[in-house]
Amino acid sequence: MADFVLDDIDDVIHGKVRLGIMAFLSTSGITDFTTLRGHLGVTDGNLSTHLRKLEGAGYVEPSKSFQERRPVTHIALTETGRAAFLGYLETMGKLIGFQQTDQR
């Protein structure tokens, strides 16, 4: 097995809230801000900050619309984001595999 390189972990995704966002979007594809906030149990400001970081990396794309005259923000996982998340999971799998091999 190849050595695990800790620097391979994507720091943009690795934060607890950002990892939760990516995991949720990887199954839902798209969701609204309020639903995402509820599932993660974070404040509006906290979620907004993490979404901006993910958006800056090109991992998520927000879009705004109106439903019954109320503004709604939808968040979608981009193809870049999906690839980055799958890469993140692969990297974490290598870490887990590396640790299990060392403990045998």
C-alpha positions, 0 to 999 in steps of 0.5 A: 500500500502506498504511504498516506500523505496527510497533505492530501486531505482537502482542507476546504472540505475537511471542516465539520460543517463543510463536510456536512454540507458536502455529504448532504449535497452529495445525496440530495444534489440540491437543497434550500438554505433553510433545509440545509441549516436545519439538518446541520443545526447551525446558525444562518451566519455560520452556514453562510460563512462555510458556503462562501468557502465552498463556493470560492473553491467551486464546490457549490453553486447558490441560486436565488429565487422567489417562492410566494414572494419570499426569497429562497436560496438553493445550494447545488453541488457542482461537478467539481464539488462532487469530484472533490468530495469523492476524492476526499472520501478516497483520501480518508479511506487511504488514511483508515486503511493505512491505520488498520494496516499499521495496527495488525 
